[in-house]
Amino acid sequence: MTLIAERTVPARAGHRPFGLARHSLALARRSLIKTVRTPEQLLDVTLQPVIFVVLFVYLLGGAVAGSTHDYLQQLLPAIMVQTTVFGGMATGVNLNTDIGKGVFDRFRSLPIGRSAPLIGSVLGDLIRYVVAVVSLLLFGTLMGFRVETGLLPALAACLLVILFAFCLSWAFVLVGMLARQPGAVQGIGFLALFPLTFGTSMIAPAETLPSWLRSWVEVNPVTHVMNAARGLMVGGPVAGPVLWTLLWSALIVAVFAPLAVRAYRRRA
């Protein structure tokens, strides 16, 4: 009878109105507190993009754009996308670490939705994207970057970038559920992200690339996000890149979120 009761309590709890949302927000708060107490986890979204901006602007700015300022205007929105996309990898690493430590064994004994720990972790890591965007814009402003379109379009660019990173983070959640060690999550993540982020128009215009690489750049979803962020912040085509970004975001979360939840239930 005790075993039956333990199995039926979570089932009843999952049918409470807005139960999954409340449980997910509570676990998102846990993830946020953990990040605040260990701020060194934010080094990859604060110092890393600064290093990339400085290196690319002063090493390539004169050769690619003829001016470091002009290059900074085109580079910074793209680096913002790259940073938030890489920041999502920490979600999969943290989930894999928690599973290895037995944290999710405790979650399974609680009357909460089975997918709540995953949703909570993804929501809690939104702070990483916000910190990345704010710190990069502040540093870029000190270097001379200026928004040329206005406050509202720039804010829309930031929200669009964060939305895409949030959706893509579900792919890392799936990797975190399937990999055996946190190091494997990082290895797989870097292997996938390098062609996604560097195989774009981030460093050089797509027109200057070889035809085979240009074909990949034109269909790469990260390229669309970068073009959308550039258009909204410094001018250029907006409607097409924004539409493609929204479509890719919806497709990514529609594919990877159910797969991640399914993998978690099997592993749990």
N, C-alpha and C positions, 0 to 999 in steps of 0.2 A: 504493500500500500504506500509506503514511503517513497519508493521509486516512482510509482505512478504519479504521486503528488508532485515530485520534483520535475517531472516531465510536463505536467499540465499547467503549472503555474506560469511559465514563460508563454505558453500558448494563449492563456487568458489575458496576460498582460499585453500581448501584442495586439489584441482587439480593442483596447481602450482607445477612445478618441485622441488623436494626435500623439499617441504613445511613442511611436517611432521618432517623431520630430523632437519630443521632449528628451527622450533618451539620447538621441544623437547630439543635441545641443549640450546636454550635461557632459557627455564624453568629449565634445569639442572644447568645453571649458577646461577639462583635465589636460588635454593636449596643449592648450594655450598656456596654462599655468606651468607645465613642464618646460615649455620654450622660454618663458619669462625667467624661470629659475636657472636655466642654463643658456644664457645669451650667446655663448660661444657657438651655439648651433646656427647662429645667423651670420657667421663669418662668410659663408659661401654666397650669401645674397647681399653683402655689404662691401667687403673688401675685393672679392673676385671681380665684380663688374667694374670697379674703379680701376683695377689693374688692366683689364681688357681695354677700357676706354683710353687710358694713358698710352698704352703700347700701340694700339691701332692708330690713334690720332697722330702721334708724333713719329711713328715709323712709316705709316702708309699715307697719311693725309696729303703730303706734298706730291707724292707720286700718283695717287689715284684721283684726287680732286683738284690738285694744284694749290690748295689752301687748307690749312688745318682747321680753320673755322668752318668752311663749307663742308668739310668732311665730318666734323663733329655734328653738324646739323643733320646729316644723313645717317650717321653711325649710332648716335645715342638712342633713338627710338628702337633700332634693331637690337642693340645691346640690352635694352629693357626687356624685349621679348625673350632673348636668349637667357637672361638671368632668371626670369620667372619660370621658364620651361625647365631649366636645370634645377631650380628650387623644388620642383615637384618630386624629384627623385628622392628627397629626404622623407617624403611620406611613406614610400615603399620600404625604405631602410628602417624607419622607426617602427612600422608595423611588424616587419620581420623580426626585429630585435625584441619587441614586446611578446611576440609569440614564443620566441626562444626562451624568454625568461619566465614564461608561464602566466603572464598577465591576463591573457585571453582565457585561460582556464577559469579565472575568477569571473570574468564576464559571462562565461557560459552558465555559471551557477546563478546568475541574477535574472530576475524577471524582466528582461529587456528584449527588444527586437534583435534578431540574429545579425542583421546588417548594421545595427546602430554603431558598433565599434568602428567599422570602416567609414561610415558617413561622418562620424564624429572626428576621426583623425583627419579626413580630408578637409572638413570645415575648419578645424583648429589650425591647420597649416596655411590657411588663407593669410594669416599674419605675416608669413614669410614673403608672400608676394607683395603685400602692402609695404613692408619694410624695404624690399628690393626696389620698388618703384620710387618711393619717397627719397631714399638715400641716393639713388642714381640721379634723380632730377636735381637734387640739391648740389651734388658734386658737379654735374654737368653745367649748372648755372654758374658755378664758380669758375669753370673753364671757359665760359662764354656762350653756352648753349642758350638759345632763346626760342620760345614758342612763338610761331608766326601766324597762328590761326585764331587764337583766342582761348579764354579759360575753359569754356564749355567743350569745345572740340578736344582740347588736351585732356580734360577729365574723362571724356568718352573714350579716348585712346587708352588711358590707364585702365579703365574698367574693362575694355575689350581684351586687353592683354591679360588681365587677371582672370577673366572668364575663360579664355583659352587655356591658360596654365592650369586652372582648376579642373577643366574637363580632361586635359591630358594626364593629370596626376592619377586618374583612375587606371591608366595603363601601368603606372608604377605600382599601384596597389595590387594589380593582378600579378606583376612580377614578384612583389613582396610575399604574396600568398604561395607562389609556386617555387621560389628559390629556397634553398636550404639554409643559407647563411647571408647575413647582411652584406658581406663583401661581394657575394654573387649578384645581389641586387644592384650594387654600384657598378660592377663590371658590365652587366647587361645594359644598365641605364646609359653609361657613357658610350657603349658600342652603338646604341640606337640614336643617342642625341647628337653625336658629332656630325653625322651626315644630315640630320634634320636641321641643325642650327647653322653649321658652316656651309652646307650645300644650299645656300640662299644668296640673295643679293646683299647680304649684310656688309661684306668687306668691299666688294667690287660690283659695279652694275652688271646685270645679267647679260647685257649686249656684248660685253667684253669676254665672256666665257666661251669655251669650246661648245660646239653644238650638242654633244652628248650630255655635258653637264648642264647646259642651259635648259635642256628638255626636263631634267630632274628638278631644276630650280623652279620652273614654271608650274609644276604640279605639286611641289612641296607645300603642305599646309602652313608651315612656319613662314614661308615666303609671303603668303597672303596676309598673315598677321603683321609682319614687319612692314609691308606696303601700306596696310591700313593705319598702323601707328604713325608712319611717316606722313601720310596724307592728312591725318587729323591734327598733327602737331606742327608740321612745317610746310604743308601744302602739297597738292598732288591729287591723283585719283583717289576717291574715297568709296564711292558706292559699291563698285565691284569687289575690291579687297575686303570691305566690311561684310558684304553678303557671303563671300566665300569663307571668311573666318567663322561666321555664325553657323554656316552649314557644316563645316568641318568640326566645329565644337560639338554640335548636336550629334553628328555621326560618331565621333570618338566616344562620347559619354554613353551613347546608346549601345555601343558594341562592348566597351571595356567594363562599364559599371556592372552589368549583369554577370559577365564572366568572372569579375573579381569577387562578387558576392557568392557566386556558385563555388568558386575555388575555396573561399573562406569556410563555407559550410562543410565542404568535403574534408578540409584540413581540420576543422574543429570537431 
